[in-house]
């Protein structure tokens, strides 16, 4: 099997790293291109928003609301 280059977004520094395997530390990826890796935060946010707007998120949203009602200090 042919190995391909992978790019990772380093969450702490905001840098794009090239590595065949996941780098140490907090990183997002792998991405096929450096450009995709650089856009990782925006991509992640878009996916999170889409999930929150989906039916799949509803049980978790209901649970969070119930927990907040039970403990308004949190």
Secondary structure, DSSP 8 states (H G I E B T S, - for coil): ------EEEETTT--EEE-SS--SSSEEEEESSHHHHHTHHHHHHHHHHHHHTSGGGHHHHHHHHHHHHH-TT-
